C-alpha cells in the first residue's frame, strides 16, 4: 500500500471574495460622495442648497445603496457556493479514483490553455482561470508537479460540466 503526500486539499481553502473588489470600491466612492455633499451643504448658498444638493445627495445615496446591495449579493453568493462545495466534500457525493496518470497534456500544448489528464478513464481538466469551483487549478505552466505515469489519488465531484478535484494526493 502506497503512502500519499497531499498536494491540494479543499478543506484548507477559504471562500473566494476576490469578486468583491469593485463593489467595495464603488461603496467607498458612494460613501465619499455622500460625505462631500453633506459637508458642502453647510457652505452652500440657500438658493443652490435646496435643488442642487438634493439631487447630488439623492444620487450619492442611490450609488451607495446600489453598491451595498451588489456587495451583499456577491458575499452571499460566494458563501452559498463555498458551502455547497464543502457539503459535497464531506458527503458521499465525493468520488475517488486512484491510479497512474494514463494521459497528460500540458497547457503549453493545449488550445484551451488547460492541463488535461486521464486516470482510470476519468478525465480531468485543470485551468488557472477556474477559481470559482474551488478545485485544484494549478497547471504545469504555473508549477504543477503533475505529469504522465505519476501515481495519484484524486477525490473529486462532477459539477455537470467537468470533474472538479477537491483533494489531490501523490504517492511516494
C-alpha positions in Angstrom: 0.0 0.0 0.0 1.4 3.3 -1.1 1.8 6.4 1.2 0.5 9.6 -0.1 1.5 13.2 0.1 -1.3 15.8 -0.2 -0.7 18.3 -3.0 -4.1 20.0 -2.7 -7.0 19.8 -0.2 -10.2 21.9 -0.4 -10.6 21.6 3.4 -7.7 24.1 3.7 -9.4 26.7 1.5 -11.4 29.8 2.5 -14.3 31.3 0.5 -13.4 33.4 -2.6 -14.1 37.1 -2.1 -11.9 38.3 -4.9 -15.1 39.4 -6.9 -15.9 41.9 -4.2 -13.1 44.3 -5.1 -15.0 46.5 -7.5 -18.3 46.7 -5.5 -16.3 47.7 -2.4 -14.6 50.4 -4.4 -18.0 51.7 -5.5 -19.3 51.5 -2.0 -16.4 53.6 -0.7 -16.8 56.0 -3.6 -20.5 56.4 -2.8 -19.9 57.0 0.9 -17.2 59.6 0.0 -19.7 61.3 -2.4 -22.3 61.3 0.4 -19.8 62.8 2.9 -18.6 65.5 0.4 -22.2 66.5 -0.3 -23.1 66.7 3.3 -20.0 68.8 4.1 -20.8 71.0 1.0 -24.4 71.6 2.2 -23.3 73.7 5.1 -21.2 76.1 3.0 -23.6 76.5 0.0 -25.9 79.4 -0.5 -29.6 78.9 0.3 -30.6 79.1 -3.4 -28.3 76.3 -4.6 -28.7 74.4 -1.3 -32.3 73.3 -2.0 -32.2 71.9 -5.5 -28.6 71.2 -6.4 -27.7 69.5 -3.1 -30.9 67.4 -3.0 -30.1 66.0 -6.4 -26.4 65.3 -5.5 -27.4 63.8 -2.2 -30.0 61.6 -3.9 -27.6 60.2 -6.4 -24.9 59.8 -3.8 -27.3 57.8 -1.6 -28.6 55.8 -4.6 -25.0 55.0 -5.7 -24.1 53.9 -2.1 -27.2 51.7 -1.6 -26.8 50.0 -5.0 -23.1 49.3 -4.3 -24.0 47.9 -0.9 -26.7 45.6 -2.3 -24.4 44.3 -5.0 -21.7 43.7 -2.4 -24.1 41.8 -0.1 -25.4 39.7 -3.0 -21.8 38.8 -4.0 -20.9 37.9 -0.4 -23.9 35.6 0.0 -23.5 34.1 -3.5 -19.8 33.3 -2.8 -20.6 31.8 0.7 -23.5 29.8 -0.7 -21.3 28.2 -3.4 -18.5 27.6 -0.9 -20.9 25.9 1.5 -22.3 23.7 -1.3 -18.8 22.5 -2.3 -18.0 21.9 1.4 -21.1 19.8 1.8 -20.0 17.7 -1.2 -16.5 17.4 0.2 -17.9 15.8 3.4 -20.6 13.7 1.8 -20.8 10.5 -0.3 -21.1 12.6 -3.5 -17.3 12.9 -3.4 -15.8 10.3 -5.8 -12.3 8.9 -5.6 -10.1 7.4 -8.2 -6.6 6.1 -7.7 -4.0 5.1 -10.3 -1.4 6.1 -12.7 -1.8 9.1 -15.0 -2.5 7.4 -18.3 -2.6 10.6 -20.4 -1.3 14.1 -19.6 -1.5 17.1 -21.9 0.2 20.3 -20.6 -1.5 23.7 -21.2 1.6 24.7 -23.2 0.3 22.3 -26.0 -3.4 22.6 -25.4 -5.5 25.0 -27.4 -7.8 25.6 -24.4 -4.9 26.6 -22.1 -5.9 23.8 -19.7 -3.9 20.8 -18.5 -5.8 17.6 -19.3 -5.2 14.2 -17.7 -6.8 10.8 -17.7 -6.7 8.4 -14.7 -8.7 5.2 -14.8 -10.8 6.6 -17.7 -11.8 9.6 -15.6 -10.9 12.9 -17.4 -9.8 16.0 -15.6 -9.2 19.5 -17.0 -7.2 21.9 -14.9 -7.3 25.6 -15.6 -5.9 28.6 -13.6 -8.9 30.7 -14.6 -11.3 28.2 -12.9 -11.1 29.6 -9.4 -14.8 29.7 -8.6 -15.3 25.9 -8.3 -12.7 25.7 -5.5 -10.9 22.8 -7.3 -7.3 22.2 -8.0 -6.3 24.8 -10.6 -2.5 24.9 -10.9 -1.3 24.0 -14.4 2.1 22.7 -15.4 2.9 26.2 -16.8 2.3 27.5 -13.3 4.4 25.0 -11.5 2.2 22.0 -11.1 4.1 18.8 -10.4 1.7 16.6 -12.3 3.0 14.5 -15.2 2.3 11.3 -17.1 2.7 7.9 -15.2 2.6 9.6 -11.8 0.6 7.6 -9.2 -2.2 9.8 -7.8 -5.3 9.5 -5.7 -7.9 12.1 -6.6 -11.1 13.0 -4.7 -13.5 14.9 -7.0 -17.0 15.7 -7.9 -18.7 16.3 -11.2 -20.5 19.6 -11.4 -22.2 18.8 -14.6 -19.6 20.5 -16.7 -16.4 18.9 -15.6 -14.7 16.8 -12.9 -13.5 19.2 -10.1 -10.6 18.0 -8.0 -11.1 18.7 -4.3 -8.3 16.6 -3.0 -5.1 15.6 -4.8 -2.6 13.2 -3.4 0.7 11.9 -4.9 2.2 8.5 -4.0 5.7 8.5 -2.7 
